Amino acid sequence: MAFGLWKGAAMKTRLLGWGAGMVLALSCLLGPAPTSSQQQSKVARIGILVLSTQEEGGASRAIAKKLQEIGNAQGRTAIFELRYANWQHERLAAQAAELVRLKVDVIVAITNIPGFAARKATDRIPIVVWGIHGGVETGLVRSLARPGGNVTGIESLAPELDAKRLELIKLIVPNLTRLGVIYNPDDPGGRVHLLSMRDSARTLGVGIETIEVRRPEDFDNVLTSTAAASMDGLLTFSDDVTSSFWPKVGDFALKNRVPTLCEFRFMVQIGCLVSYGPSLDEFTARVVHQVDQVLKGAKPADIPVEQATRFEMLVNKNTAKALGITIPRAVLLKADEVFE
């Protein structure tokens, strides 16, 4: 799909984003109405903490929906407390504290930054993180097998996959020597990504140029720089900000004929040249299972941080054509899906 056609698709894509916006309390009654005494014992209060806006909070809605389905099947009543920070990092601390005051039974944090905000707010309420990256290296959990404390979740293995992504873009663009890396330095996982990527790049003789974005408005500044336009390729480390506003990167990249490498399927569907990464549906399914375990009495310290197991590589041949790039046959044969 040409990047110029993203306007209509962009809104759908933003619904698949990782995160957050204005404060919203959503109550959902699941299953048949029990008696008063039964209802008291079966009510689960679930907090969901997100950095982005309600509009971009697709992951939070998907989690609430699946938890609702499980609760309905089990005859359990639940109240969901959704908190969106509208891209204001400083609001996360207050919103996490509010969830603690509400005495929620569990907090679901969408990615690292809300995960750290929730952990800082409480060391008692269970926290399940959707889309951890570099969980051990950042100190969010002690180990994957025995996370300890009150935090668990699903690890994307994103930093470990960086070497494979770099090898992939190098196959497609053999003359690549300067790679622009777009990332959020406020996300501790971004630094883990960067160390991994630099090690891999050194081996392949590729120079890394970092492009920092902390808030949505940062894209307009960094993507007008001549330095970004002169890169041989652009790669994004995915977090709430970079994922939700990736179409800005795509428009810029096509205009300046810069190949793009991404992490998730939805990015290729709207114009990224190639992606390699885990399934977001798997993230949601695993996190919902972990929340269900917590609501049944399990402690996060005893629930291993699960690792993504389903990975997919996708190629957008329309983008390749627009960039004047021929995708090697070896790459096409390995692709799980090719968009034309």
Secondary structure, 3 states (H helix, E strand, C coil): CCHHHHHHHHHHHHCCCCCCCCCEEEEECCCCCCCHHHHHHHCEEEEEEECCCCCCCHHHHHHHHHHHHHHHHHCCCEEEEEEECCCCHHHHHHHHHHHHHCCCCEEEEECHHHHHHHHHHCCCCCEEEEEECCHHHHCCCCCCCCCCCCEEEEECCHHHHHHHHHHHHHHHCCCCCEEEEEECCCCHHHHHHHHHHHHHHHHHCCEEEEEECCCCCHHHHHCCCHHHHCCCEEEECCCHHHHHCHHHHHHHHHHCCCCEEECCHHHHHCCCCEEEEECHHHHHHHHHHHHHHHHCCCCHHHCCCEECCCEEEEEEHHHHHHHCCCCCHHHHHHCCEEEC
